[in-house]
Amino acid sequence: MAEIAALSLASNIIQVVSFGGAVLARFESFQSKTGDLPESFQHIKNKLPILILRLKQTQEAARDGRISTDEEAALKPMLKGCWKEIKLLEEVIAKAMPKPGESGIRKGFRAVGSLRYDARIEKMAKAIDGYVNYFALSAISTTTTEPRVPPPRGTTCLFPRDPHFVERTVLAEILAKRKPSSRLALVGLGGVGKSQIVNEYAHRIRDQFEETWVFWVYAGSLATFENDYRRIAEMVGAVGWDDKAVNIAKLVHSWLSNEANGNWVMIIDNADDIDVFTATPSNSTEASTGTGLAPDSGTVSQLIDFIPNSRNGSIVITSRNRDVAFHLTCSYPHILSVEPMDEAEAMTLLNSKLVGTHPHDDMIELLNVLDYMPLAISQAAAAISKMLPRVTVASYTEELKKGDAERSKLLEADLREAGRDRGRSNSIVTTWHITFQYVRRTKPSAARLLSLMCLFNRQGIPETLLVGQYEHSLIASYTKPKSKLASWGRLRKHIRRKGNQIGRNNEKEPFNYNFDDDWQILTDFSLIRTHVDGHHFDMHRLVQITTKKWLDIQAELHLWKEKFIILMNESYPCLNNLLPHALAAVPYRPPSGIPLQVWGHLLYKLAEHSMTQSAFNTAGDMYQAAFEAYEATLGVDNPRTLLSAREVAYVLSIQENNSLSETLHRRVLQARQTVLGLDHPDTLSSMEDVGYVLIKQGKFEEGDAIKLQALRIRERVFGSDVKTTQDSMGVISLDLMCHGRYKDAEEMFLRENAARNKTAPLDFDDEWCQSMSGLGFVCQSRGKLKEAELLFRQVLDALEKAFLLGQGSKTQYIETSGLLAKVLQQQQRYAEAEGLYQRALDGYIKYDFKIRETLSMMGQFAEVLEMLGKVEEVKALCRKAAEGWEKIEDDDDDHDTIVPVYFLAGLFYKHEMFEEALPLYQRSLIGSEKLLGSGHEDTTQFINDYQKCEEMLALHNKAISTSNLGEPPVVEEHADSEQKQRKNGKEVEVGVMKAEEEESEEQAVDSRGGKSGTETVSMKIGTEHLNLSRAYINEMHQNAVDRDEEDMVPAITQRIALLA
């Protein structure tokens, strides 16, 4: 140490750091060759880099003059002690660790001898810990404050880094081709190591680029894809990630496409099924073509549309399906084939997995039998290491080669189901077969755990549904049936005999199994992988398929399926994230009995979930399957059977298959009437269902009649004080109103209102408010404006009081304000209407009402402002509404668009804003031609108005042009005669337009209240909004005459327009 003492502190530190670095390099060299270090050596190896770092910090402080003389004097003895410990460590390494070229026997002696150094190594580790702490405190006291390094980006990678990963050529290709917005795909057979390669790639990206996000998405199904997208959204803190109603695919796509969020890398693993990427994401309503261009009419969004293509990100995909890879990358050069390992790679992998030393030639033969497939190599190595010394590489290879023709044929069938090329050998499946035999013989409870796990969705199997669910009694109490396949007789007899022997040998085992032990066995054999959280597991596809087939050989598969179905029915949807696993039970339909009934229960719940996601086709299929299961187990007339049949019929009506829906609803009605009687609530509900589907088919009289019949029975049996009776009244009232039977609708609303008044709560009743609003609407439709005003004000008063109690609906309050404003407008009370329209419009915007409704409200509000003479406000509001309509695609225009757009054009025209009016006239004209046809009188009116506006715009522009040239515009004026102007040889009859405007204003006055000219036009258009032809208007007229309501025909026509 004299040499060190003679130098400066900084120079001494350089020597210690250099020597410590050499020792650390020796550790790393040994570990790279053997793949491991003894635990005691590993511990001290981990400490050395920290010590070297602290020494370098102290050296830097000494070099910069931040260490005083006294501090330097105090540090030198500590530095000497540190040198001594590292020197002793180097001596121990020289004695305990093997040297290059030593024989295997010599290495073994060194390994045994190294055990006596453990105590010394542990003592050195404690000493080095002390030096680390000392120099750390020294560094803190001498270093200056530096800028804080921002924390690294997060990752959703599920799996830790594999310490035994073998370098593959394809990994270097991925790193070389990684560019902004790049998409690469790894394609190869299952078990070839694709996921391991991308897992290593992800960790290398994390190591090299700390500011880069790394995301892992499992594409086995739409449900698992969206689950991982939701995990990404949660990690990055995207607003709305925890909202179950959000389109999670769109949310994550938007976040990833924003370059301000930083760089990212995404791994899409197991992208094998194109149907996953062509499926419509949950809660998706956007139309799309998948090209990023404007969508075609009728197309819907697909999951592939929400895989981002951003300059700040890159994607790597793994797939067994080259076609799917091309769909995702759109480039064959970007598809990288992953082939089995070469001999050197496979040998490295086998050496890293095996325990002990084995003859080189035996290992080469084993690799040949396993076709150099990484998964097969890992499994074989685990089996051999577990069974040493009774099993060697040579004996294991011989077991693989044995097999019989019957077993090979059976396992070959499994591979065909997995899409495996029949030209390749079946070595992976053969290896799994032997592994299953060993696990079942040595640890039956682990085999049972695997039997249950293989029925789950193979991604994210939760521990909570496994513990305590695979007890021995499940198998011991089951008597295996005789096989119907004569060709398998002897094999099955042998398997049954072996199974019975296992059962007898383990009669005392039922309560003596431990989940952790069983999990460890399955993990050791690479049959499952564990997530980083330690409580969720994955299973490879071929492991899953082969396990199922293995159970089928032993006639146990259907037993485990029944167990799984019961487990899912008890757990779903109570526990979170179970949807993929519950869906996995759908194909496991039991043949009969209680299991089939339970399966029906599960499918019924899954159908309900599909309904919430608007997946009506899927829901219909599941309801149908549940119905058939109930019919087979409970009988055709059982309430559950009939309820599921009713749901099938309801889905059919949603799909516009109304004829078949009616047939099924009538079948349910007949069965309920026979079994439950006509007065039963379920029977009455079925009567209303039949009425509903009849009305959907345009059979209004028949539908209304059967609904009214059901209502009369409800009133007779249950009375009008029952909520279901009152609800039935409300539905019928709305039906009658929509069918134009306003007098009958008013009477029904009054009956409903009277009934609810008797039973309404003292504080607030939402149903009462809805009933009052409906009654007010009918009164307004019949021209009883004062009565309508009173009813609407009562609803608003009730809602305002409810708000003080924390009850009531804000949206209903806004809608009612708009209705009251309209009534006041019809009474020419424009000043009062103005405030209510403003309140309603503010609410429409605040609570995000449908954009078309909001823009329509702007048009109505503008009419009132027009009557109040607030010209500038009218123009401003009209411009705002016009901007809103421009943002809405006109492909889906219906009368909800055409009517307010036409009104808005009229307001612009009135203020001589022809340039703004013309495109709106054109839009309403195009929509009318599409919906009503070019020969319809409304379309003709739109054509005339469009042409007049076009001609007035031309005259207006000409006048401006003439004025700019300094010439006064020439206009021929005649006091009482028609004015005519010509442009390009075409007459424009201005006088006629003026006369028509005056006539329209005269027609705007009604005996029951004032109506604007735009409302008169709405009478024509609103009729078609309800799909009512002119012939149907005449029929309504005749019906009104028959009911002594001749005076109501104008009001009927008017309110049809308002309903539009």
DRENDREN-672407 format. One record per residue (C-alpha): z, x, y. Coordinates in steps of 0.25 Angstrom, whole numbers, plus 2048, in hexadecimal, padded with zeros to 3 digits. Example, Ala and Ser with C-alpha at 12.3 -4.5 7.8 and 13.67 -1.06 7.14 Angstrom:
BEGIN
81F8317EE;81D8377FC;
end
This chain:
BEGIN
800800800;80180C809;7F280B80B;7F37FD810;7FF800819;7F880B820;7ED801825;7ED7F682F;7F27E882B;7E37E382C;7DE7EE823;7E97EC819;7E57DD818;7D77E1816;7DB7E980A;7E37DE804;7D97D3806;7CE7DC800;7D77DF7F3;7DB7D07F2;7CC7CC7F3;7C97D57E8;7D37CF7DF;7CF7C17E3;7C07C57DF;7C57CA7D1;7CB7BC7CF;7BF7B57D3;7B67BE7CA;7BE7BB7BE;7BF7AC7C1;7B07AB7C3;7AE7B27B5;7B87AA7AD;7B979D7B5;7C879D7B6;7D47A57BA;7E27A47B4;7EB79B7BC;7F47A67C1;7E87AE7C6;7E17A27CC;7ED79F7D4;7EE7AD7DA;7DF7AD7DC;7E07A17E5;7EA7A87ED;7E37B57F0;7D87AF7FA;7E37A8802;7EA7B6803;7DE7BD807;7DB7B2812;7E97B4818;7E77C3818;7DA7C281F;7E07B982A;7EB7C382C;7E17CF82C;7D97C7837;7E67C583F;7E97D483E;7DB7D8842;7DC7CF84E;7E97D5853;7F17C8850;7FC7CF847;8077D784E;80C7E484A;8187DE844;8107D383D;8077DE837;8137E6832;8197D982B;80B7D6825;8097E481E;8147E3814;80F7D5810;8017DB80F;8067E6805;80C7DB7FD;8007D37FC;7F87E07F8;8027E37ED;8007D57E7;7F17D57E7;7F27E37E1;7FB7DE7D5;7F27D27D4;7E67DB7D2;7ED7E37C7;7F07D67BF;7E27D17C0;7DD7DF7BB;7E77DD7AF;7E57CE7AC;7D77CB7AF;7CB7CF7A6;7C17DA7AA;7B27DA7A9;7AD7DD79B;7BA7DB794;7B97D4786;7BE7C6784;7CA7CB77C;7CE7D4787;7CC7C8791;7D57C0788;7E07CA788;7E07CB797;7E17BC798;7ED7BC78F;7F37C8796;7F17C27A4;7FB7B77A1;8067C17A3;8027C37B1;8037B57B5;8127B77BA;80D7C37C3;8017BB7C8;80A7AF7CC;8137B97D3;8077BF7DB;8027B17DF;8107AE7E5;8107BB7ED;8027B97F2;8067AB7F6;8117B17FE;8077BB805;7FD7AF808;8087A780F;80D7B4817;7FF7B781C;7FC7A981E;8087A8828;8037B582E;7F57B0830;7FB7A3837;8037AB840;7F87B4845;7EB7AB845;7E67A4851;7E3795850;7D579384C;7CC78684D;7CF77C842;7C577C837;7C076D834;7C4768827;7B976881C;7B075C819;7B475380D;7AE751800;7AD7467F6;7AA74F7EA;7B27497DE;7B37557D5;7B97637D7;7B27707D6;7AF7747C8;7B47827C6;7AB7847BA;79E7807C1;7937887BD;78878C7C7;77B7857C5;76E7887CB;76C77A7D0;77877C7D9;7727877E1;76577E7E3;76E7737E9;77477D7F3;7677827F6;7607757F9;76C76F800;76676B80E;769760818;766753813;762758806;7637507F9;7637587EB;7657527DD;76A7587D1;7637517C4;7677547B6;76E74E7AA;77C74A7A9;7857557A6;77C7607AC;7867637B7;78075C7C3;78D7577C9;7947647C6;78976B7CE;78A7627DA;7997627DA;7987717DB;78E7707E6;7977667EE;7A37707ED;79A77C7F2;7967747FE;7A4771801;7A877F800;79C784808;79B779813;7A9774816;7A476A821;79B763817;79E756810;79C755801;79B7477FB;79A7437ED;7937367E9;7937317DA;7867297D8;7897237CB;7897157D1;78870E7DE;79770B7DD;79B71A7DB;79171E7E6;7977157F0;7A57197EC;7A27287EF;79B7247FC;7A871C800;7AF7297FC;7A6731806;7A8726811;7B772780F;7B7736810;7AF73781C;7B772C823;7AA723824;7AF71682C;7AF70A822;7B0712815;7BB70A810;7B46FD813;7B06F6806;7A56EE80D;79E6FB813;79170080E;79770D80A;789713807;784711815;79271581B;791723814;782724816;784722825;79072D826;78873781E;77C735826;783738833;781747835;78E74883E;796746832;79375482D;78C75A821;78D754813;789756804;78874B7FB;78874B7EC;78273F7E5;7877407D6;7817397CA;7767327D2;76F72D7C5;76C71E7C7;76271A7D1;76870C7D1;7747127D8;76C7167E4;76370A7E5;76F7017E5;7736FA7F1;7807007F7;78C6F67F8;78E6EE805;77F6F3809;7776E9811;76D6F3817;75F6F2814;7586FF811;74C70680A;752712806;74971A80F;75071A81C;745712822;746703827;7496FA81A;73F6F1814;7436E2814;74B6DF807;74F6ED804;75E6F0802;7656FD804;7687077F8;7727117F5;76871C7F6;766718805;77471D808;77372B802;77273380F;76773C814;76E74481F;76B752825;77A755824;77B752815;775755807;77674E7FA;7767537EC;7747497E0;77674A7D2;76E7417C8;7697407BA;75E7387BF;7527407C6;74C7337CB;75972F7D2;75A73D7D8;74C73C7DE;75072E7E4;75C7357EB;7557427EF;74673D7F1;74274C7ED;7407527DF;7427607E4;75075C7E8;7537587DA;75A7647D2;75A7637C3;7677677BD;76576C7AF;76F7717A4;77577E7A6;76E78B7A2;776794798;77D79C7A2;7827907AA;78678979D;78D795798;7957977A5;7997887A5;79E789796;7A6796799;7AD78F7A4;7B178379C;7B478A78F;7C278F78C;7C279D784;7B77A6780;7AB7A1777;79F7A8770;7937A9779;78A7A476F;79279876B;79379477A;78379577B;78278C76F;78B782775;783782782;77678077B;77C774773;78176E780;774770787;77A778793;77F76B799;78B76D7A2;79376179E;791763790;796771791;7A276D799;7A676378E;7A476D783;7AC778789;7B776E78C;7B776977D;7B7777778;7C277D781;7CB77177E;7C977276F;7CB78276E;7CD789765;7C977E75B;7BC77C761;7B3787765;7A578876C;79E78A75F;7A677E758;7A3775764;794778764;794775755;79A768757;790765761;785768758;78A75F74C;789751750;782746748;77573F74A;77D73274C;785737757;77A73E75E;77273175E;77D72A764;78073476F;771735772;771726775;77C728780;773733787;767729787;77071F78F;77472A799;76572D79B;76573B794;75974178F;75873F780;75174D77F;75D754783;768757779;77574F779;77F75A77A;787754786;78974777E;78C74F772;797757779;79D74B77F;79D745771;7A575076B;7AE750777;7B2741776;7B5744767;7BE74F76B;7C5747776;7C773B76D;7CD743762;7D674C76A;7DA742775;7D7734772;7DD72F77F;7D3737787;7C873277F;7CC724782;7CD727791;7BF72C791;7BB71F789;7C0717795;7BB7207A0;7AD72079B;7AC71179E;7AF7137AD;7A47167B7;7A47257B5;7A77297C3;7B57287C9;7BD7227BD;7CB71F7C2;7D77257BB;7DF7187BE;7D67107B5;7D871A7A9;7E671D7A8;7EC71479D;7DF70D79A;7DB71478D;7E7713784;7E5716775;7E8707771;7DB703777;7D470A76B;7DE709760;7DE6FA761;7CF6F9760;7C86F8752;7BA6FD753;7AF6F474E;7A56F7744;7986FC748;78C6F4747;783700746;781704738;77B71173C;788715742;791710737;79671D732;79872473F;7A0718745;7A8718739;7AB72673B;7AF724749;7B8718746;7BF72073C;7C172C746;7C5722750;7D071C747;7D5729744;7D672C753;7DE71F754;7E7722749;7EA73074E;7ED72B75C;7F671F759;801725761;7F872976D;7F771C775;80271F77E;80172E77E;7F5730787;7F4736795;7E973479F;7EA7427A5;7E9748797;7DD73F794;7D67427A1;7D875179F;7D1750791;7C5749797;7C47527A3;7C575F79A;7B975A792;7B175779F;7B074879B;7B57447A9;7B774A7B6;7C27477C0;7C17447CF;7C874D7D8;7D37427DA;7D77447CC;7D67357C9;7C87317C7;7BE7367BC;7AF7377BA;7A87377AC;79A73C7AA;78F7327A7;78C738799;79B739796;79D72B799;791726791;79472F785;7A372A785;79E71C785;79571F779;7A0726772;7A971A773;79D71176E;79D71A761;7AB71775F;7AA708762;7B370976E;7AA70877A;7AB6F977B;7BB6FA77A;7BB703786;7B16FB78E;7BB6EF78C;7C66F7791;7BF6FC79D;7BA6EE7A1;7C96E97A0;7CD6F57A9;7C26F37B3;7C56E47B4;7D46E77B6;7D16F27C1;7C56ED7C9;7C56EA7D4;7D46ED7D6;7D26FC7D6;7C97037E0;7BC70A7DC;7BB7037CF;7AD6FD7D1;7A57077CA;7AE7077BE;7AE6F87BE;79F6F77BE;79F7017B2;7A56F67AA;7996EC7AD;7916F17A1;79D6F1797;79C6E2794;7A46DF788;79E6D677D;7A96CB77E;7B76C777F;7C26CA789;7BB6D778D;7AE6D0791;7B66C6799;7BD6D17A0;7B06D87A3;7AB6CB7A9;7B76CB7B2;7B46DA7B7;7A56D67B9;7A96CA7C2;7B16D37CB;7A66DD7CC;79D6D27CF;7A66CE7DB;7A66DC7E0;7976DC7E0;7976CF7E8;79F6D67F3;7946E17F3;7896D77F4;7846DC7E6;7806CE7E2;7776D27D6;7826DB7D0;78C6D07D3;7836C57CC;7816CE7C0;7906D07BE;7946C27C1;78A6BE7B6;78F6C87AC;79E6C37AF;7996B57AD;7936B879F;79F6BF79B;7A86B379F;79E6AA798;79F6B278B;7AE6B378B;7B46A7793;7A969D791;79F69779A;7A968D7A1;7B46967A4;7B86977B3;7B56A67B3;7A76A47AD;7A46997B7;7A96A27C2;7A06AD7BF;7946A47BD;79769F7CB;7976AD7D0;7896B07C9;7846A37D0;7896A77DD;7826B57DC;7756AE7D8;7766A67E5;7786B27ED;76B6B87E7;7646AB7EA;7626A77DC;7676997E0;7616927D4;76869A7CA;77469A7D2;77468A7D2;77268A7C3;77E6937C1;78768C7CB;78467E7C5;7876847B7;7956887BC;79767B7C3;7946737B6;79D67C7AE;7A967B7B8;7A766C7B9;7A866B7AA;7B36747A8;7BB6727B5;7B76657BA;7B06607C7;7BD6617CF;7C066F7CC;7BF6797D8;7B66837D0;7AC6777CD;7AC6737DC;7A96827DF;79D6817D6;7986757DC;79867C7E9;7916887E3;78667F7DE;7856787EC;7846867F3;77968B7EA;77167E7EC;77267F7FB;76D68D7FA;7616887F3;75F67E7FE;7646727F7;76D66E802;76F65F7FF;7736627F0;77B66E7F4;7836677FF;78565B7F5;78C6637EA;79466A7F4;79965D7FA;79C6587EC;7A56647EA;7AC6627F7;7AF6537F4;7B56577E7;7BD6627EE;7C26587F8;7C564D7ED;7CC6577E4;7D36617ED;7D265B7FA;7CD660808;7DA66880A;7D6673800;7CF67F806;7C467F7FB;7C0671800;7C067580E;7B868180B;7AE678804;7AD66F810;7AA67B819;79F680810;79867380F;79967181E;79167E820;78767A816;78566C81D;78467382A;77967D825;77167281F;77166A82C;77A65F828;783661835;78A653835;78E655826;792663829;79B65F835;7A165482D;7A565F822;7AA66982C;7B365E832;7B865B824;7BB669821;7C166B82F;7CA65F82C;7CE66581F;7D1672824;7DA66D82F;7E3667825;7E567481E;7E367F828;7EE68982A;7F6688836;7F269683B;7E3697838;7D969282F;7CC69A82E;7C568F826;7C8685830;7C268E83B;7B568F833;7B5680830;7B767D83F;7AB687843;7A2680839;7A567283E;7A367884D;79567D848;791670842;79666984F;78D672857;78267084E;783661850;78366385F;79265F860;79566B86A;7A266786F;7A8665861;7A267285D;7A8679869;7B6673866;7B5677857;7B168685B;7BC687865;7C668285B;7C268D851;7C369885C;7D1693860;7D5694852;7D06A2850;7D66A785C;7E46A2858;7E16A884A;7DE6B5850;7EC6B6856;7F16B4847;7E86BF842;7DF6B583B;7D16AF83E;7C36B583E;7BE6BC84A;7AF6BA845;7B16AB844;7B76AB852;7AB6B2857;7A16A9850;7A869D855;7A86A2863;7996A3862;79869585D;7A0690868;798698872;78B69186C;79168386E;79568687C;78768B87F;78167E879;78A677883;78567F88E;793685891;78D693892;79869A899;7A269688E;79869A884;7966A888A;7A46AD887;7A46A8879;7966AE876;79C6BB87C;7A86BB873;79F6B7867;7956C286A;7A06CD86C;7A66C885E;7996C9857;7976D785C;7A66DB859;7A76D684B;7996DA847;7926CD844;7846CD83F;77B6D3849;7716C7849;77D6BD84C;7826C6857;7746C785D;7726B885C;77F6B6863;77A6BF86F;76E6B6870;7776A9871;7806B087B;7746B4884;76F6A6884;77D6A288B;77C6AD894;76E6A9898;77469B89B;77E6A18A4;7746A98AC;7796B78A8;76B6BC8A7;76E6CB8A6;7796C989B;76E6C1893;7646CC894;76E6D6890;7736CE884;7656CB880;7616DA880;76D6DD878;7696D286D;75B6D786D;75F6E586A;7686E085F;75C6D8859;7536E485A;75D6EC850;75C6E1846;7506E283C;7476D683D;7436D682E;74F6CD82B;74E6C4837;7516B5834;7556AA83D;7626B0841;75A6BA848;74D6B284C;7556A8854;75E6B185D;7526BB85F;74A6B0864;7556AB86D;7566B9873;7476BA875;7486AD87D;7536B2886;74B6BF889;73F6B788C;7466AE895;74A6BA89E;73C6BF89D;7406CB894;7336C988D;7336D7887;7416D5880;73D6C787C;7306CA875;7356D3869;7406C8866;7356BD867;72D6C585D;7396C7854;73C6B8853;72D6B5851;72C6BF845;7396BA83F;7346AB840;7266AF83A;72D6B582E;7386AA82C;73069D830;7226A1830;7176A383A;71469483B;72268F83D;72468884B;73069284E;72769E84C;71C698854;726696860;72A6A585E;71B6A985F;71A6A186C;7266A7872;7226B586E;7146B4873;71A6AE881;7246B9882;7196C387F;7106BE889;71B6BD894;71E6CB891;7106CF893;7106C88A0;71D6CE8A4;7186DC8A1;70B6D98A9;7136D48B5;71B6E18B5;70F6E98B4;7086E28BF;7146E38C8;7156F28C5;7066F38CA;70A6EC8D7;7036DF8D4;70B6D28D4;70A6CB8C7;7006BF8C7;7076B28C2;7006A58C3;70B69A8C6;70968B8C5;7156828C9;7126778BF;70767D8B6;7076878AA;7076968AD;6FD69E8A5;6FB6AD8A5;6F16B589C;6F26C3895;6E86C888C;6E16BB88C;6ED6B3887;6F46A888E;7036A7891;70869A894;71469C89C;71568E8A1;716689893;721693890;72968E89C;727680898;72C68388A;73868A890;73C67E898;73A67588C;74367E884;74E67D88F;74D66E88F;74F66D880;75B676881;76466A886;76B66287B;77465687C;77F65D875;77E66A87D;775674884;76C67D87B;764689880;75568987E;757694873;75F68A86B;75368186B;74B68B865;75668E85B;754680855;74768484F;74B69284A;75968E845;75368383C;74B68E834;758697834;75E68D82A;75168D823;74E67E827;74067A828;73B670832;73A666826;749668823;74C665832;745658831;74D655824;75A65882C;75564F837;75364482D;761646827;767645834;760638837;765633829;77363682D;77263083B;77163E842;76463D849;76A643855;76F64F84E;76165584A;76065D857;76E663855;76A666847;75E66E84B;766675855;77167984C;76867E842;76368884C;77168C850;77468E841;769698841;
end
